[in-house]
Amino acid sequence: MEAKAANSWLKTTETSESKIEKTTARFIAETLKGYGITHVFYVDAILRRALVEMESLGIHKILTHSEKAAAYMADGFSRVSRGPSVCMAQSVGAANLAAGLQDSYLGHSSVLAITGRKPPLFQYRNAYQEINHDPMFESVTKYHANISDPKQLSFLLRQALRETTSGKPGPAHLDVFGNLGDEISMVKGDFRTIIEEPFKQSPPLRIRPEQKSVVAVAELLREAKRPVIVAGGGVKASGAETEIVKLAELLSIPVATSVTGKGSIVETHPLSVGAVGSYSRWCANRVVSEADVVLFVGSQTGDQVSCDWRIPPMGTSVIQIDIDPSELGRNYPNTVGLLGDARETVGMIIECFDGTVERPQWINRIQELVRDWQEELAPLRNSDAMPIRPERLCKEITDCLPQNAILVADTGHAAIWTGTMVYITNSKQTYMRAAGSLGWGFPAALGAKCAAPERPVVCFTGDAGFWYHLSELETALRYGIKTVTIVNNNYGIGQCVPGIKAAYGETEGKKEEMYQFSDVSFAKIANEIGCLGIRVDRPEEIAGAINQALESSLPAVVEVITDMNCVSPKPWIPPIA
C-alpha cells in the first residue's frame, strides 16, 4: 500500500515500508523501482546486494560486455521512455563508463551512472586500479556527487534523479564509497523511500514563458513573408510534435528539423522540408536560407544544424524557444527569445490566433524545392547497382519500417543516410540517432527495446560502428532482446575515404590501410552466436531480408553489402557574399 502527499506542485509517494529499518541496498532498489526503473545496465562487480534487491522488485539486471555499452543501453532506454535510466560499474570500470556518457550528455538524456571508488585511506597512495574519477565525470554530466556516508544516499540519490530529468536533461553521476559499493550497500538504518512523482519523467515541470513575449512572437510570425520552423531535439524531448504540426498548418509555415529532431513532423507532410544543416537535404538548407523569420524550437543552434552558422544567414530575424535560458541568443541574436517548455510555449503561440494565415507563394516555393530534391534523388533510391547503393537501402528501409517502429541510427554516414533518406511516414514511428559516438547505435537499440518491448526496434549502423560492440549480440540473445540490426557493410570507414585520398593526393602509398577492413561476414557471426544472420548482396533481396528479420523470434542482423565509393552528398551552403 502507498500513502500519497501533495505539496503544491510536487507530489510525493512514500512507500508503506519506508520507515522500516532496511539496508541501503534495499533503499536503492526501492527508490529506483519507485522512479520507474525497469532495467539496470552494468558490468560486474558493483552493488551486488542492491542488484539482488532490485531483482526481488522486478527490475531486470542486464549484464553487458563493456561499460560503454552499458551507458549506451541506458541512453537508448531513457530516450525512448523519456524517464531516468541507470548504468553502473565498479571503480576500475569508471573511466569506460564515463566515456560512454558523452553521448547521453550531448544528446540530453536522463542517465544515472553509479560507480564505486576505493575508501579514503586508499586514495592518493597508488591503490591498485584506482584513479581520480571526478574530472572524468564532471565533463560529461550535469550533476556529480561523491557518497561517503550511507546517510547521504537518502538525499543525494533523489537529487541525482531530480537533476537528470529536470531543465535540460542530462546524465548524473554518483560515486559511492567502496570499490564495489559494498561498504555503502550493506549498512542498515531508517532510510525513508520517498518518490517525487514529477521526476519520474522528463520534463518533470513544464515552464511557460511570459505572455507579452508570446504575443510579440505571434505578431512576428503573422507579419512574416517567408517564415520557417526549425524543430530540434527539444521538440521530441518535450512531446511537442502535435503542437509543431498544428502551428505549421495554422500559419502555413514549412518545418525543417535537425537530425535529432527528425520525426517532429512526418516527412510526407506537404509542409515538411527535411533535415537542415551539414547532415541535410539541400532543399531544407535552401528553404531556411531564404526565410525572413526562423523559429528555432528546442534547438541549440549549433554548427551542425546551421552549417557553421551560415544557415540561416546572420542578420535573419530569429525567434528561439528553449528550456535553458543560456541557449537563448547563444549563437543567433534573438529578435525574441522565449524561455519555456516547447510543448507549452508552442501551444501558447497557437492560442494567439483565431484564424489561419495563408502564404501561397511561399508554400509553392518550398514544395517546388522539395520536389526537385526528390526527383534528383529518385534514380539513386531506385538503383539496381551492385554493390548496393546506400540510397536504395534507405528506400527499402522506408518501405519496410513498421508503423510503430523505433529506428536507431549510429553517427557519421549512418546518421546522414537515415537522417536524410529514410522517410518517417507515420507519427507513431520514432527516430533517434547518436549524438556523436561511433558504435552507439547497436547497444542503444538494445536499451530502446528494453524500454519499449512491444515495439519493433531497427538499428542502422555501418560495419565500422558495428565492430565496436559486436559482442553485445550475445547479450541480446541471453536476455531475449529482439532487435533488427541493419549493417551497411562496405568493408571500411566509407565516410573517411575522400579525406584520406585527398591527404595522399598524387603520393604513392598504402592509403587503403587507413580505411579498409577485412572481408568478415557479420551474418555468419550472428548465426554462430545463436542469433539470426542474413547476408544481402542484391538490392531486390533487401525487403525480404528485413521482413524476415522483423518476423523472427531472435535478435537479427541483416548485413547489406554496399558500395564503398558511395559517399553522402555535401550540404548546400549559400555562397559567401
C-alpha positions in Angstrom: 0.0 0.0 0.0 1.1 3.6 -0.6 0.4 6.8 1.1 0.4 9.9 -1.1 1.1 13.5 0.0 0.7 16.6 -2.1 3.0 19.7 -1.6 1.7 22.3 -4.0 3.2 21.4 -7.4 5.2 18.5 -6.1 3.5 15.1 -5.5 5.5 12.6 -3.4 4.9 9.0 -2.8 6.1 7.3 0.4 6.1 3.5 0.4 4.4 1.8 3.4 7.7 0.2 4.3 9.7 3.5 4.0 10.2 3.9 7.8 11.1 0.2 8.5 14.8 -0.4 9.2 16.4 -1.6 6.0 19.8 -1.9 4.3 20.9 0.8 1.9 20.8 -1.9 -0.8 17.1 -2.2 -0.2 16.7 1.6 -0.1 18.5 1.9 -3.5 16.3 -0.8 -5.1 13.0 0.7 -3.7 14.0 4.2 -4.9 14.9 3.1 -8.4 11.7 1.0 -8.6 9.7 3.9 -7.5 11.1 6.1 -10.2 10.1 3.7 -12.9 13.4 1.9 -13.5 12.7 -1.4 -15.1 16.2 -2.3 -16.3 19.7 -1.7 -14.9 22.7 -2.0 -17.3 26.0 -2.8 -15.7 29.4 -4.6 -15.7 30.1 -6.7 -12.7 31.0 -6.2 -9.9 29.1 -3.3 -8.4 26.4 -3.0 -5.7 25.7 -6.8 -5.9 23.4 -6.8 -2.9 21.4 -3.9 -4.3 21.1 -5.8 -7.6 19.7 -8.8 -5.7 17.1 -6.5 -4.1 16.3 -5.0 -7.5 15.6 -8.5 -8.8 13.2 -9.1 -6.0 11.3 -6.0 -7.0 11.1 -7.0 -10.7 13.9 -4.8 -12.0 15.9 -6.6 -14.8 19.6 -6.8 -14.5 21.4 -6.6 -17.9 25.0 -7.7 -17.6 26.9 -6.2 -20.6 30.3 -6.9 -22.1 31.6 -3.4 -21.6 30.9 -0.3 -19.6 30.4 1.9 -22.6 27.8 -0.5 -24.0 26.0 -0.3 -20.6 26.0 3.5 -20.8 24.7 3.4 -24.4 22.0 1.0 -23.5 20.9 3.2 -20.6 20.9 6.2 -23.1 18.7 4.4 -25.6 16.4 3.4 -22.8 16.0 6.9 -21.5 15.4 8.5 -24.9 12.5 6.1 -25.5 11.0 6.1 -22.1 11.5 9.8 -21.5 12.5 9.0 -18.0 15.6 8.1 -16.0 17.7 5.1 -16.6 20.6 3.5 -14.8 24.1 2.2 -15.7 26.7 1.0 -13.2 30.3 -0.1 -12.9 33.0 -0.8 -10.3 35.8 1.6 -9.7 38.2 0.3 -12.3 35.4 0.5 -14.9 34.5 4.1 -14.1 36.7 5.5 -16.9 35.0 3.4 -19.5 31.6 4.3 -18.1 32.4 8.0 -18.2 33.5 7.7 -21.8 30.1 6.2 -22.6 28.2 9.1 -21.0 29.5 11.5 -23.7 26.6 10.7 -26.0 23.9 11.0 -23.4 25.5 14.3 -22.3 25.5 15.7 -25.9 22.1 14.1 -26.6 20.5 15.2 -23.3 19.1 12.0 -21.9 18.4 11.2 -18.3 21.0 8.6 -17.4 22.1 8.0 -13.8 25.5 6.5 -13.6 26.7 4.8 -10.4 30.3 3.8 -9.8 32.3 2.6 -6.8 35.6 4.1 -5.6 38.1 2.9 -3.1 37.9 4.2 0.5 39.7 7.4 1.5 42.7 5.6 3.1 43.4 4.1 -0.4 43.3 7.4 -2.2 46.5 9.2 -3.3 48.5 6.1 -2.4 48.9 4.2 -5.7 46.0 1.9 -4.9 45.6 -0.9 -7.4 43.4 0.2 -10.4 42.4 3.5 -8.8 42.4 6.9 -10.4 40.5 10.2 -9.6 37.0 9.9 -11.0 35.9 13.5 -10.6 37.5 15.1 -13.7 36.2 12.3 -15.9 32.6 12.6 -14.9 32.4 16.4 -14.4 32.9 17.0 -18.2 30.1 14.5 -19.2 27.4 15.0 -16.6 25.3 17.9 -15.4 25.4 16.6 -11.8 28.2 14.7 -10.0 28.5 13.8 -6.3 30.6 11.6 -4.1 28.8 9.5 -1.4 31.0 8.6 1.6 28.3 8.2 4.3 25.3 6.0 3.8 23.0 8.7 5.2 23.9 10.8 2.1 22.1 8.4 -0.1 18.7 9.5 1.4 19.0 12.9 -0.3 21.8 12.5 -3.0 20.1 9.6 -4.8 16.9 11.6 -5.0 18.7 14.8 -6.0 20.5 13.0 -8.8 17.2 11.8 -10.2 15.8 15.3 -10.0 18.8 16.7 -11.8 19.0 14.2 -14.6 15.3 14.7 -15.6 14.8 18.5 -15.0 15.6 21.5 -17.1 17.7 20.4 -20.0 18.1 16.7 -19.3 21.5 15.1 -18.9 23.5 12.5 -17.1 24.0 12.4 -13.4 26.8 10.5 -11.5 27.1 9.1 -8.0 30.5 7.8 -6.9 29.8 5.6 -3.9 32.1 4.5 -1.1 33.8 1.2 -1.8 35.4 -0.4 -4.8 32.3 -2.4 -5.4 30.0 -0.2 -3.4 29.6 -2.9 -0.7 30.6 -0.6 2.1 27.6 1.6 1.3 25.0 -1.0 0.3 25.2 -3.3 3.4 24.6 -0.6 6.1 21.3 -0.8 8.0 19.3 2.2 9.0 16.0 4.1 9.0 16.0 5.0 5.3 12.8 6.6 4.1 11.9 5.8 0.5 10.3 8.9 -0.9 9.4 9.2 -4.6 8.9 12.7 -6.1 6.4 11.8 -8.8 7.1 14.6 -11.3 10.8 13.5 -11.7 9.8 10.0 -12.9 9.7 11.5 -16.4 11.2 14.3 -18.4 10.2 17.1 -18.4 9.0 16.9 -14.8 7.8 20.6 -14.9 6.5 22.5 -17.9 7.6 26.1 -17.7 5.6 28.7 -19.5 7.1 32.0 -20.9 5.8 35.5 -20.3 2.6 36.2 -22.2 3.8 39.5 -23.6 6.8 37.8 -25.2 4.5 35.2 -26.7 2.3 37.9 -28.2 5.3 39.5 -29.7 6.3 36.2 -31.3 2.8 35.7 -32.7 2.9 39.1 -34.3 6.3 38.5 -35.9 5.0 35.2 -37.4 1.8 36.8 -38.6 3.7 39.5 -40.5 6.5 37.3 -41.9 6.5 36.7 -45.6 8.7 33.6 -45.6 8.8 32.1 -42.0 10.2 28.6 -41.3 10.2 26.4 -38.2 13.4 24.5 -37.3 12.4 21.7 -34.9 15.2 20.5 -32.7 15.6 17.6 -30.3 13.8 19.6 -27.7 10.6 19.2 -29.6 10.7 15.4 -29.2 12.0 15.6 -25.6 9.0 17.8 -24.7 6.5 15.7 -26.7 5.6 18.8 -28.8 5.3 17.2 -32.2 1.5 17.7 -32.4 1.8 21.3 -31.5 4.5 21.9 -34.1 2.3 20.4 -36.8 -0.7 22.4 -35.7 1.2 25.7 -35.6 2.7 25.0 -39.1 -0.7 24.2 -40.6 -2.4 27.2 -38.9 0.2 29.7 -40.1 1.3 28.0 -43.4 4.9 27.6 -42.1 7.3 25.0 -43.5 9.1 22.8 -41.0 12.7 21.8 -41.2 14.3 19.6 -38.5 17.7 18.9 -37.0 18.7 15.3 -37.5 17.9 14.8 -33.8 14.5 16.5 -34.3 13.7 14.2 -37.2 10.2 12.9 -36.7 8.8 16.1 -35.3 6.7 16.1 -38.5 6.1 13.2 -40.8 8.1 13.6 -43.9 5.2 13.0 -46.3 3.5 16.2 -44.9 3.3 19.0 -47.5 5.0 21.4 -45.1 7.9 19.1 -44.3 11.2 20.1 -45.9 13.6 17.6 -44.2 16.8 17.8 -42.2 18.7 21.1 -42.3 22.4 21.8 -41.7 25.5 19.7 -42.5 23.6 16.4 -42.3 20.9 17.6 -44.6 18.7 17.7 -47.7 19.7 20.6 -49.9 16.1 21.6 -50.2 15.9 22.2 -46.4 19.0 24.3 -46.5 17.6 26.4 -49.3 14.3 26.9 -47.5 15.9 28.0 -44.2 18.4 30.3 -46.1 15.5 32.0 -48.0 13.4 32.5 -44.8 12.9 36.0 -43.4 11.9 34.7 -39.9 13.3 31.5 -38.4 11.6 30.0 -35.4 14.1 27.6 -33.6 12.2 25.3 -31.2 14.3 23.2 -28.8 17.4 23.6 -30.9 20.9 24.5 -29.6 21.6 26.3 -32.9 25.0 24.6 -33.1 27.3 24.2 -36.0 25.7 21.1 -37.4 22.2 22.3 -37.7 23.4 25.7 -39.1 26.3 24.6 -41.3 28.7 26.6 -39.1 26.1 29.4 -38.6 25.6 30.2 -42.3 22.1 28.8 -42.4 20.2 30.9 -41.7 22.5 33.9 -42.5 23.4 36.2 -39.7 21.0 39.1 -39.6 17.9 37.0 -40.2 15.1 37.5 -37.7 15.4 34.6 -35.3 12.9 33.5 -32.6 14.1 30.9 -30.2 12.2 28.7 -27.8 14.3 26.8 -25.2 14.0 25.4 -21.7 17.6 26.6 -20.9 18.0 30.4 -20.6 21.7 30.2 -21.6 20.7 28.9 -25.0 18.6 31.9 -25.9 20.7 34.0 -28.3 23.9 32.0 -27.7 24.6 31.7 -31.5 22.0 33.9 -33.2 21.0 37.2 -31.6 17.3 36.7 -30.9 14.6 39.1 -32.1 12.6 37.4 -29.4 13.6 34.6 -27.0 11.0 32.5 -25.2 12.1 30.7 -22.1 9.8 27.7 -21.6 8.9 24.1 -22.4 8.5 23.5 -26.1 5.0 22.0 -25.9 3.6 24.6 -23.6 5.2 27.5 -25.4 4.1 26.5 -28.9 0.6 25.9 -27.5 0.5 29.4 -26.2 1.5 30.8 -29.6 -1.3 28.9 -31.2 -3.8 30.4 -28.7 -2.9 33.9 -30.1 -4.6 33.1 -33.4 -8.3 32.8 -34.1 -7.9 32.1 -37.8 -5.4 30.7 -40.4 -2.7 32.6 -42.2 -2.2 31.8 -45.9 1.1 32.1 -47.7 0.5 30.5 -51.1 3.7 31.9 -52.8 6.0 30.7 -50.1 4.4 27.3 -49.8 4.6 26.8 -53.6 8.3 27.7 -53.4 9.1 25.3 -50.7 7.2 22.5 -52.3 9.0 23.1 -55.6 12.3 22.8 -53.8 11.3 19.6 -52.1 10.0 18.1 -55.4 13.3 19.0 -57.1 15.3 17.2 -54.4 13.1 14.1 -54.6 13.4 13.9 -58.4 17.1 14.3 -58.2 17.4 11.5 -55.6 14.9 9.1 -57.3 17.4 7.4 -59.6 19.7 6.6 -56.7 16.9 5.4 -54.4 15.7 3.0 -57.2 19.2 2.0 -58.4 19.8 -1.7 -59.1 23.6 -1.3 -59.0 25.8 -3.8 -57.2 27.4 -3.4 -54.8 24.2 -1.9 -53.5 23.9 1.9 -53.2 23.0 3.2 -49.7 20.2 5.4 -51.1 18.5 2.2 -52.3 19.0 0.6 -48.9 17.3 3.7 -47.3 14.3 3.4 -49.7 13.8 -0.3 -48.7 14.0 0.6 -45.0 11.4 3.3 -45.5 9.1 0.9 -47.2 9.6 -1.9 -44.6 9.7 0.1 -41.4 6.7 -0.8 -39.3 4.2 1.9 -38.4 5.2 2.0 -34.8 8.9 1.2 -35.2 11.8 2.8 -33.4 14.7 3.5 -35.8 18.1 3.9 -34.1 21.0 5.3 -36.2 24.7 5.4 -35.5 26.7 8.5 -36.1 28.6 9.5 -39.3 27.3 8.1 -42.6 24.6 6.1 -40.7 23.1 9.4 -39.4 23.4 11.1 -42.8 21.8 8.3 -44.8 19.0 7.7 -42.4 18.5 11.4 -41.4 18.1 12.5 -45.0 17.0 9.5 -47.0 14.9 7.2 -44.7 11.4 8.8 -44.5 9.5 8.9 -41.3 5.9 8.4 -42.6 3.9 7.8 -39.5 3.7 9.9 -36.4 4.0 6.7 -34.3 7.4 6.0 -35.7 10.4 7.2 -33.6 13.8 8.2 -34.9 16.9 8.6 -32.7 20.5 8.9 -33.6 23.9 9.1 -31.9 25.0 12.5 -30.7 28.5 11.7 -31.9 29.8 8.4 -30.6 30.6 5.8 -33.3 29.4 2.4 -32.1 26.5 3.9 -30.1 23.7 2.6 -32.3 23.6 -1.1 -31.6 23.7 -1.0 -27.8 21.4 2.0 -27.7 18.9 0.0 -29.8 19.0 -2.8 -27.2 18.3 -0.2 -24.5 15.4 1.2 -26.6 13.9 -2.3 -26.9 14.1 -2.8 -23.2 12.1 0.5 -22.7 9.5 -0.5 -25.4 9.4 -4.3 -25.7 6.1 -4.1 -27.6 7.6 -2.0 -30.4 9.8 -3.1 -33.3 13.3 -1.7 -32.9 15.5 -1.4 -36.0 19.2 -0.2 -35.8 21.1 1.2 -38.8 24.8 1.1 -38.5 27.9 0.7 -40.7 30.4 -2.0 -40.3 32.8 0.4 -38.6 30.2 1.2 -36.0 29.0 -2.4 -35.5 32.6 -3.6 -34.8 32.6 -1.6 -31.6 30.1 -3.6 -29.7 29.6 -6.7 -31.7 29.9 -8.8 -28.5 26.5 -7.4 -27.3 24.8 -9.8 -29.8 25.4 -12.4 -27.1 23.8 -10.0 -24.5 20.8 -9.6 -26.8 20.4 -13.4 -27.2 20.9 -14.1 -23.5 18.2 -11.7 -22.4 15.9 -12.2 -25.5 16.2 -8.5 -26.6 14.9 -8.9 -30.1 16.1 -6.1 -32.3 16.9 -5.9 -36.0 20.3 -4.5 -36.9 20.9 -3.5 -40.5 24.6 -3.3 -41.1 25.6 -1.1 -44.1 28.8 -3.1 -44.8 31.3 -1.7 -47.3 34.3 -3.2 -45.5 35.7 0.0 -44.2 35.2 3.5 -42.9 33.5 4.9 -46.0 32.9 8.4 -44.7 36.7 8.9 -44.3 37.7 7.8 -47.8 37.5 11.2 -49.6 39.6 12.9 -46.9 42.2 10.1 -46.9 42.5 10.2 -50.7 42.9 14.0 -50.6 45.6 13.7 -48.0 47.6 11.3 -50.2 47.0 13.3 -53.4 49.4 12.1 -56.0 51.6 10.4 -53.4 52.0 6.7 -53.7 51.3 4.7 -50.6 49.0 2.3 -48.8 46.0 4.6 -48.4 43.7 1.6 -48.1 45.3 0.8 -44.7 43.6 3.9 -43.3 40.0 2.9 -44.1 39.8 -0.7 -45.3 38.7 -3.6 -43.1 38.8 -7.4 -43.7 36.0 -9.2 -45.5 34.2 -10.6 -42.5 30.6 -11.8 -42.6 28.6 -10.3 -39.7 25.7 -12.6 -40.7 27.8 -15.7 -40.1 29.0 -14.3 -36.7 25.4 -13.6 -35.7 24.3 -17.2 -36.7 27.3 -18.6 -34.8 26.3 -16.7 -31.6 22.7 -18.1 -32.0 21.0 -15.0 -33.5 19.6 -14.7 -37.0 22.0 -13.5 -39.6 21.1 -12.7 -43.2 23.5 -11.5 -45.9 22.2 -9.4 -48.7 24.2 -8.8 -52.0 21.4 -7.8 -54.4 19.0 -4.8 -54.0 15.9 -6.9 -54.7 16.7 -9.1 -51.7 16.7 -6.2 -49.1 13.0 -6.1 -48.4 12.6 -9.8 -47.9 15.6 -9.9 -45.5 14.3 -7.1 -43.4 10.8 -8.6 -43.2 12.2 -12.0 -42.3 14.3 -10.3 -39.5 11.3 -8.4 -38.2 9.2 -11.6 -38.0 12.0 -13.7 -36.4 11.9 -14.6 -32.7 15.6 -14.0 -32.4 17.8 -10.9 -32.4 18.7 -10.4 -36.1 21.5 -9.0 -38.2 20.8 -8.0 -41.8 24.2 -7.5 -43.5 23.8 -5.5 -46.7 26.9 -5.3 -48.9 27.2 -1.7 -50.2 29.5 0.3 -52.4 32.5 1.9 -50.6 32.6 4.6 -53.3 29.2 6.0 -52.4 29.6 9.0 -50.1 26.9 11.3 -48.9 26.3 14.5 -50.8 27.9 17.6 -49.5 25.4 20.1 -47.9 24.2 23.0 -49.9 25.7 26.2 -48.4 24.8 29.7 -49.7 27.7 31.5 -51.4 29.6 34.0 -49.4 28.6 37.5 -50.4 
